[in-house]
Amino acid sequence: MTKTYEVKTYGCQMNVHDSERLAGLLETAGYQPVAKDATADLVVFNTCAVRENADNKLYGNLGYIASVKAKNPKMQVAVGGCLAQKDKDTITERAPWVDVVFGTHNIGSLPILLERARIEKESQVEILDALEVFPSTLPTKRDSVFAAWVSISVGCNNTCTFCIVPALRGKERDRRPGEILAEIEALVADGVVEVTLLGQNVNSYGAEFGDKQAFAKLLRACGQIEGLERVRFTSPHPAAFADDVIEAMAETANVMPQLHMPLQSGSDRILKSMRRSYRSERFLGIIDRVRAAMPEAAITTDIIVGFPGETEADFQETLEVVRKSRFTSAFTFQYSKRPGTPAAEFADQLPKEVVQERYERLAELVDEIAWEQNRGLIGTEVELLVSDHVKSGGRKDAERNRLSGRARDNRLVHFEAAGLDIRPGDLVVTTVTAAAPYHLIADGEPSAVRRTRAGDAWEARQGKTSVSPGQVGLGMPTLGVPEPLPSAPACAVE
């Protein structure tokens, strides 16, 4: 009987991409996705360690799964990702019913560890301190037929005092450009029309092999790939963001006019305490230069509220930078004390009620600006890449037959399909008729519909994804680098 699996993903896009690798590994090893409302033979938690409630969420879910496993003794539970890398043996001490704990550097070991746990009837904990094989050598099951994540680097060389990621994912490792482009070309041949280049700090790409302009060159090279309609990337760092990248974005037709630029704080004093190697003036200068080159660009950000020692004056400086930056949207976070980070030991940790009140003021300002910007788009034409009906939550309005899609600047748009045969992956041109802070409405018949290879691929697979074998590595000599795991019988983002 075929075993079933479920992967539960927490955290960032890196974790979402890792979960695609985990799904690909498991299906290569003979597992199948669990049916809706059924109990899986294997549950994998791919964890995040950035915020304190990540711990609480994991152990709460592990507590629940213990009762499920008690009724299904052959069920296996695995925990991976950043929290596993951090907590290691602590996980099996607190939840001894967990069968496997694996880290960020050895996701390819999961099938072997599961089999070892089954045979030896004891928990297997394997955490490596450094990356041995780049994850892109592993098989992948993509969530989308027509859009894909492509890792260009892993790890981070920065030392932000609030962040535990460098300690868990290690120093930055860069893939060679030729291997990245080969992966993208293979994806395009498989029906993909949009890729998102992933890295903890994408614009420092190339530092490992001594080319400071490597990321700009990579963007331009993506522009030469026939059939690749859209290129995005996340996330850059303001300290290393150079004009050559802005120029490449503006001059490469398939690089989208969208930029996610993490601010974290608008106070220079707090930025220094965070060990962020830029100040508000530099940040605003980047925003100005991006908009000068691409007036239509949508710029989003990350902001932390309530960092230790933040005063009302510091917070007012953050609000002022937000007003000047005019972000399309912002991911706002209340500072979370993370053991193992320097900021966790700082004096002047703020009371919860102070942080909450500031957070609410910031959210109100961000919403106000976002809605004002979106209202300004009413009456304009937008080109949309149509989302998968299932992945985007189905039709947004059955009465008006609305579907959803992403504009070139990544804004979410719910549009009227007007009875037309429009498939996920197709491109639609329509006119914005209404706006909300975080989405647009386009009612009325689209002015153009372009059927694409991506739509063909979706239709051929009837919305189902397939497992693609890994084809690329680290750009290192192959001697001593293991091959992808052979076939063997054996981020949903919350």
N, C-alpha and C positions, 0 to 999 in steps of 0.2 A: 504493500500500500504506500502511495506517495506521501511523503511528509509535507506539511504546510508550514509557512512562516509568516511572521508579521514584523516589520521594522517600525519602531516608534522613534521619531527624530525630534530633537530639541536643539534650538540655537540657530547658528548662522548658515549662510549659503555653503560654506565649506562642509558643514555637517550634512546638509541636504545632498551635496555631491557625493560625500563618503557613503551615505545611505544608498545611493544608486549603485555604488560599487558593491556594497554588502548584498544588495538584492541580486546583482549579477552573479556574484560568487555563489550564493545559495542556490540560484536556479541552475547554474552550471553543475553544482553538486547534487542536483536531483530534487530540490525542494520546489514547491509551487506556492504562489500567494494564497493566503487563507481566504475562504469565501466570507462574504459579509455576514456578521453576526455568528460566525462559527468560532470555535476555540482553536488556536494555532498549536501545532506541535512544537514550534519554536517561536519565542518572542525575543526580539533584540531591541534593547534600548540604546540608541546612539545619543550620548549625553553632551550637555554644555556645562561649562564651569564658570561662566562669566558672572553670573548673578547668584546671590545667596539662595533665592528661592528655587534655583535649579537643583540643589541638594534636596530640599524639602519635597520637590515634585517627584524626583527619582525615587526616594525612599518611600514616599507615599504610594507610588505606583507599584513598587516592589512588594510592599505590604499587601496590596490588593492581589497581586499575581500569586502570592504564596497560597492564598485560599483556593485559587483556580488550580494551581499545580497540585495541591493536596487531593483534588478530585481527579486529576490526570497525571498519575505518577511518572509516565514516560515523557511528559512535557519537559522541554529544556528552556532555560532563561539565560540570556547573555547580555552583558553590559559592556559597552565600548564608548569611545569618544573621549572628550577632554576630562570629564569628571572621573572616568575610569583611570585615565593616565595620572590624575592627581591623587585619587584615594587608594588605588591599588587594592591591597589586601583588606583595607577597611570595609570594602563593599561586601566581601564574603563573611567578614566578622559580624556586620550588622544584618546581612541577609544571607544566611548560610545556604538557602535554597537556590541561590544563583549558581549556575553550572560553569559559566565561562566569563572571565573578565579579560578584556583586551584593550590595548591603547590606541593612540592616534597613529603610531608608526608601524603597526602590524595588522591592519584590518584583513590582509590576505590570509592570515593564519586562522580565521574563524572556523572554517569547515573542519580543519584538522583538530582544533581544540575541542569542538563539539563532539567529534568522534572519540577523542581521548577521554573526555569526561564521561561519555556513555560507557566506554569499556572499563575504565578504572573506577567508575562510580564515586568520583570525588571532584570537587571544583578545580578548575584549571585557571590559573592566573598567570598571564604572560604580558608583561609590559616592557617594551624596548625603549631605550633612551635616545635612539636616533633612527632616522628613516633609513631603511635598507633598500627598499624598492619603491619607486614613485608609484602612487596609487593608479595612475593611468595605464599601468601594465595589467591591471585587473579587469575582468569582464564587467560590463555595466548594464544595468537595466534602467533606462531613462524614464522619468516620469512623463516626459513629453516626446511625441514622435518628431516634432518639428523644431524644438528648441533644446539647447544643450549647454551644460556647464563645461568649461575647459580650464583645468588648472594650469597656470603658467609657473607657479612657485608654491612652495609650502614653507611654513615657519615665518619668523619675524625677528629682525635685528634691533627693533626698538625696545626701550625699557620704560614704558609708561608705568607710573607708580600704581595705577588702579587695575592694571591688566595682568592676568595670569597666563594668557595664551602663549607668549614666548617660552615660558617654562614648560608648557605642555606639548607644544608643537615643534619646539626647537628653533635653531637658527635657520635663516632663510636658505632654501635650496632652489635653484632656478633650473628649469628645463631648457634645453637648447631650442632655438627658434624653429629650426627645421622640423623637429619632432612635434612641436605644437601645431605648426601649419599642416603637417601630415595628418594629425588627428582631426583637425578642422575639415580638411579636404575629404577624409573618410566619412565624417559626419554628414557633410553636404551631399555626398554620393548616396547616403542612406536616407535623404529627404529632409535633413535639417536646414532651416533657412536663417535661424538666429542662434548666435553663440554668445555666452557671457564669459569673459576671461576672468579667472578667479585667482586671488592671492591675498595674503594678509596686508600687503602693501604693494600693489601692482606696479606703481611707478618707480619702485626701486629695482624692478626686474632688470637683470643684466649685471648687477653689482658683482655677482659671484664669478662671472666670466669677463669682467672688466670693460663693459660697454654701457656707459651712462645713458646713451640714447636708444638702448635696445627696445624699450617699451614703445616709444614713438615709431620706431622702425617696424615693430611687430604689428601695430595698428595699420600702418600703410600697407604692409604685406597682406593683411587680411582683406584690404580693399581690392586686391588682385585676384581673389578667389572667386571664380565664376559660380554663380548660383547662391552665394552667401548674401542674403538680403540685409541682415542687421547684425551689428557687433556692439556689445556693451561690455563694461568691465566694472569690477568692484573688488576691493575698495582702494582708493589712493590715499596718500598721506600728504597733508599740506606742506610739510617741510621739504619733501622731495619732488613736488609737482612743478615741472618746468614748462617753459613756453613751447618747447619742441613737441610736447604732448598736445597742448592746445592747438597748435598748428596742424598736427596730424589729424586730430579730431575734426577740425573745420574743413580740411582739404580732402578727407577720405569719405566718399559718398555713403558707404554703408556703415560707418561709425555713427552711432545715433547721438543726437544733440541732448544728451542726458549726462549728468555728473553727480555722483554721490561723494560729497567732500566732508568728512567728519570734522566738526568744529570742536566738540566736547565742552568748551567754555569760551566765553567772550572776554573773560578777565585775564589780562596778561599775568597777573600775580598767581592766579589759579593754574593757568597753563604751565607756568614754571614749576609749580608744586606737582603738577601731573607729570612733569618731565616730557612735555610736548615741545618739540624743538622748533616752534614758530610762535608768532604773536598775532594778535587780532589784525594789525595793520597788514601783515603779509597775507593773512587769510582773505581779507576783503579785497586786496589787490588781485588775488587769483580769481575771485568771483567777477571782478570788473573786467579782467582780460578775457575770461571765458565768454562773458556776455558781449564784449566788443567783437569777438571772433564769430560767435554764434548767438545772435540776439534771441533766437527761439529756444535756447537751451533751458531745460528744466533742471534745477539744482536742488538736491536734497542733502540732508545732513544727519549727524548723530549729536546729541547734547546730553551731558550728565548734569543733573541738578543735585546740589547738596554735598558736593565734594568737601572733605574735611577742611575746616577753616574758611569756607565760603561765607562772606558777609553779604548783607543786603546790597552794599555798593558793588561787590563783585557780580552779584546776580543782575543788577541793573545794567552792568556792562554787557552781560550776555544778551539781555533783552535788546539792547541797542544794536548789537551786531546782527541779531535776528531781523530787526527792522530794516537794517541796511542791506542785508543779504537777500531778502525776499524769497525765502525758500519755498519750493513747491510743496514740500512736506518735510517733516523732521521726525526722526525716531528719538523720542525723549525718554530718558531713564532716570530714576532716582538712584543716587549712588548706593552701591551695595558693597559692603565690607567683605573682602575676599581673603581668607587666610592664605599666607604665602606671598602677598603683595606688600610692598612698602607702605602704601596708603592705609592698610589695615592697622598699622602701628602708629599712625599720625595722631597727635592730640587734636582737640577741637572737633571731634565727630559730632555732627549736628543732630539735634532732636528730630524725631520722625515727623512731628507736627509742623516744624519749620520747613523741612524738605517737601512735605506734601503740599503745603500752601504755595510754595514757590513753583513746584511742578505744575499745579493747576493754573497758575498765572501764565507760565510759559506755554502750556498746551493751548490756552485760550488765544494767545497771540499768534501762535503757529497756525491754528485753525482759521483765524481771521484773515491772515495774509494769504493762506492757501485758497480760501474761498474767493477772495478778491481777485486773485490771479486767474482762477478758473472761470469766474464770471466774465473776465475780459476775453475769453476764448469763444464765447457764444457768437455764432454766426460765421465762425471760421471752419475751413475744411481740415479734416484730419485723415491720415492714412492709418488704418488699423490692421494689425496682425491678429486674426481671429483666434480666440482662446478655445481650448478644449472644453466642450460643453460640460463634461463631467468634472474635470479638474477645477473649473472656475465656479462650480456650484450649480451648474445647470442654467437653463434659460432664466434671465433675470426678471422677466415679466411675460408670462404666457399669453396674457391678453393682447399685448402689443407685439408679441413674438420677438422680444429683445434677446440679442446675444451679447457677448462681451469681447473686447479686444484691447490691445495695448497700442497707443499711439507711438510715433517715432520717439517722442520724449518720455515714453514709458507711462504716461497717464492712462489710468483705467477708464475705458469708455463703454457704456452700455448703449447699444445701438439697435435700431429697428431693422429687422431683416427683410421686412416687406414681402414675405413669402418666397424670397429668392433661395436658390440652392447654394447656400454658403457653408463651407466646411471649415473646421479647425485647420489653421495653417494657410488659408487663403488670405488675400489682402483686399481690404475694402476701403473705399474713399467715401466719406459721409460728412455731414455738416452738424456741428454742435448746436443743440437747441436749448440746453439747460445745464446748470452746474451745481455741484455740492462741493464741500471742502476737499474730498478725496476721490471724487469721480465726476465724469461728465456724462451727459445724456445726448444722444443723437437720434431724434425721432424723424421719420421721413425716409423715403426710399434712398438707398445709397446711390451716389452718382457714378460709381464704378466698382466692379468686382473683378478681381484678377485671380483666376484659378492657378494654383501654384503646384510645384512638385511636392511641396510639403503637404498640401491638401490631398494630393494623389496618394502619398504615403499613408496619411491618416486613414483615408477611405479604404485602401488596400488592406490595412491591418484592423479595420473596423474599430479604431480607437485603442487597440491593444499595443503595448510596447513589447519589444523583443530584446534579448540579451545580445550585446555586441562584445566580441572578444577584445581584450586590451591589445593595442598595437604599438605602443610607444613607451619609452622609458625615460631615464634621467639625462640622456645625452652623454653617458659615461661608457667606457669599454664594456662589452657584454660579458667578459670573463668574470665568472663568480657571481653574476646577477641571476637569481633564479628565474626560470620561465614562469608564466602564469600557471595557476593550478589547473591540471587537466580535469576533464569531466569525470565524475565518480558517482556510483550509486550511493546513495547515502540514506521626517526633516519633519505619513502625513505630518507635515510640520505642525507642531502644536505651539 
